[in-house]
Amino acid sequence: MLDLKFIRENSKAVQENCRNRGVEADVGLVVELADRRSALIQELNDLKQEQNRT
């Protein structure tokens, strides 16, 4: 399994490697979904923090 940081920094190489191996992979989508996940986790943590203050 590849580290997300590596995928992000080497997305073209990862995409090409997948293609060479005959694997369908949308590397851009993987990065986009990881970014959305991080944003949602941050939003959840902010809401929990606000809830704890009240």
SESE-627843 format. One record per atom (N, C-alpha, C): x, y, z; residue in one letter. Coordinates in steps of 0.2 Angstrom, whole numbers, padded with zeros to 4 digits, always signed. Layout:
<nodes>
XYZa/...
</nodes>
This chain:
<nodes>
+0004-0006+0000m/+0000+0000+0000m/+0004+0006+0000m/+0003+0011-0004l/+0007+0017-0005l/+0004+0022+0000l/+0009+0026+0003d/+0007+0032+0007d/+0004+0037+0003d/-0001+0040+0006l/-0005+0046+0003l/+0000+0052+0001l/+0005+0053+0005k/+0009+0058+0004k/+0013+0057-0002k/+0016+0051-0003f/+0019+0048-0009f/+0015+0049-0015f/+0009+0047-0015i/+0004+0047-0020i/+0003+0054-0022i/+0002+0059-0018r/+0001+0066-0019r/+0007+0069-0023r/+0013+0067-0020e/+0019+0070-0023e/+0021+0067-0030e/+0019+0061-0031n/+0021+0057-0037n/+0015+0055-0041n/+0010+0059-0041s/+0003+0056-0044s/+0004+0054-0051s/+0008+0057-0055k/+0009+0055-0062k/+0013+0048-0063k/+0018+0048-0059a/+0021+0041-0059a/+0017+0036-0056a/+0013+0037-0051v/+0009+0032-0049v/+0003+0030-0054v/+0000+0035-0057q/-0005+0034-0062q/-0002+0029-0068q/+0004+0031-0070e/+0008+0028-0075e/+0009+0020-0073e/+0012+0019-0067n/+0013+0013-0065n/+0007+0008-0064n/+0001+0011-0062c/-0005+0008-0062c/-0007+0006-0069c/-0006+0010-0074r/-0008+0009-0081r/-0003+0003-0084r/+0003+0003-0082n/+0008-0002-0084n/+0006-0009-0082n/+0003-0009-0076r/+0001-0015-0073r/-0006-0017-0075r/-0009-0013-0079g/-0016-0015-0081g/-0021-0014-0075g/-0020-0009-0071v/-0024-0008-0065v/-0028-0001-0067v/-0034-0001-0066e/-0038+0005-0067e/-0038+0009-0060e/-0035+0015-0060a/-0035+0019-0054a/-0035+0026-0056a/-0040+0030-0053d/-0040+0037-0054d/-0036+0040-0048d/-0030+0041-0049v/-0026+0044-0043v/-0028+0051-0041v/-0031+0055-0046g/-0033+0062-0044g/-0039+0061-0040g/-0044+0056-0041l/-0049+0055-0037l/-0047+0053-0030l/-0042+0049-0029v/-0040+0046-0023v/-0037+0052-0019v/-0034+0057-0022v/-0031+0063-0018v/-0037+0067-0016v/-0042+0068-0021e/-0047+0073-0020e/-0051+0070-0014e/-0053+0064-0014l/-0057+0061-0008l/-0053+0061-0002l/-0046+0060-0002a/-0042+0061+0004a/-0043+0068+0007a/-0042+0073+0003d/-0043+0080+0005d/-0050+0081+0008d/-0055+0079+0005r/-0062+0079+0007r/-0063+0076+0014r/-0060+0070+0015r/-0060+0067+0021r/-0057+0071+0027r/-0051+0074+0025s/-0047+0078+0030s/-0051+0084+0032s/-0054+0087+0027a/-0058+0093+0029a/-0064+0091+0033a/-0067+0085+0032l/-0073+0083+0036l/-0071+0082+0043l/-0065+0078+0044i/-0063+0077+0050i/-0061+0083+0054i/-0058+0088+0051q/-0057+0094+0054q/-0063+0098+0056q/-0068+0098+0052e/-0075+0101+0053e/-0078+0097+0059e/-0078+0091+0059l/-0081+0087+0065l/-0077+0089+0071l/-0070+0089+0071n/-0067+0091+0077n/-0068+0098+0080n/-0069+0102+0075d/-0071+0109+0077d/-0078+0109+0080d/-0083+0105+0078l/-0089+0105+0080l/-0089+0102+0087l/-0085+0097+0088k/-0085+0093+0095k/-0082+0098+0100k/-0077+0102+0098q/-0074+0107+0102q/-0079+0112+0104q/-0083+0115+0099e/-0088+0120+0101e/-0093+0117+0106e/-0095+0111+0105q/-0100+0107+0109q/-0097+0107+0116q/-0091+0105+0117n/-0088+0104+0123n/-0087+0111+0127n/-0087+0117+0123r/-0087+0123+0127r/-0093+0125+0130r/-0099+0123+0127t/-0105+0125+0129t/-0108+0120+0135t/
</nodes>
